[in-house]
Amino acid sequence: MPATACKIRLAQRRHAAAETYRHTRNPYNFFRAYTLALQDTAAELWHHAFPDGGRIALLATGGFGRGEVYPHSDVDLAVPPPPTTLPKTKPHSLPASSNCSGTRGLPPPSNPAA
């Protein structure tokens, strides 16, 4: 079963990432290695579930999307609705409150359409 094999490989890669951290004491080495392991696992399971690809997207959000997955973090994923079900809204017409980059201390993105 692919899920069992994926689980074993993920555990092995998580252990290897933790060992790398123990040797280097650089958390970014752990974040990078563990995030890549999770990406590979998610992609393998996704392609197993949807072999033809289809028109479905899988988005990594939260710490996983930022590449900051801690040893006991959950994995936040989102599956957006197909484009045909979304309202026809121009990106620049969204309210400023929909941009959460300010909550992370980042400037809001510039709006080239303005």
N, C-alpha and C positions, 0 to 999 in steps of 0.2 A: 504494500500500500504506500503511495507516494507521501502521504502525510506523516507516517511513522518515520520514513527515511529522512524527510525534511526536518522533523523534530530532533532526530539524532544528530544530523549535520549541524543544525543550529546550535545545539548544546555544545558540540565540539568547538565550533567557532567562537561561541561566547566564552568558553573556558580559555581558548587561545588568546582572545582579546584581553581577558582579565590577567593572564600571565604576562602579556606584553606590558600592561599597565604596572604590574608589580615590579617589573624590571626597569621601566623607564620613568615611572611616577608622573607620566604626562597623561592627563585624562583625555586629551583630544585624540591620542592614539587609540584609546578604548572606544571613544565615541565613533571614530571613523570605522574601525574594524567591526564593531558590533552593528552599526547602522548598515554597513555593506552586507553583513550576514543576514540581517533582517530583510533588506531589499531583495537579495537573491532568493530568500525563502518565500517571500510574498510573491515575487514574480513567478517562481516555479509552481506554487500552488494555484496562482491565478491562471497561468497558462494550462494547467491541468484541468481546472474547472471550466475554462472557456478556450478550448483548443483552436477555434476558428478566429479568435480575436474579437470579432464582433465590433460593435460601436460602444463598448462599455469601458469607462475609465476607472482606474483605482488611484486614489490620491492618498499620499502619506501626509498626515497632519500632526499637530502637536510636536512633542520632542522628536518623534521619528521624522517628521517632515523637516525639522530644523537640523537634523543630524546630531541631536543631543540625547541619545538614548542611554539612560543609566541602567545599571545591572537589573533593577527590579521595576523598570518602567513598563507601563502598558504600551501597547502599540495601537495608535489611533489611525484609523483608515476611514476614508469616505468614498462613497460611490455616488457621484453626481447624477442627476437625471439626464436622460438624453437631451440634446440641444432642442429638439422639437417641442419639449414640454416646458422650456424656460420662457419667461416673459421676454418680449422684445424690448430690451432696455439698453440704452447706450451706456458704456462704462462711465463716462463723465457725468451722467445724470444720477449716479448713485449718491446717497447722502455721505458727507464726510465721515460720519460716525461708523460707516461700514468698513473703513480702513482701520485695522487694528495695529498698524506698524507703530503708531505713536505710543502704544502701551509698552513697547519694547525699547523705548528710547531712540527710535529711528525716525528720521523726518518722513513725512508723508510723501508718496511718490509724486513726481511732477505730472501734470496733465497736459500732454502735447496737444490735445484737441481743444483746449481752452483758449 
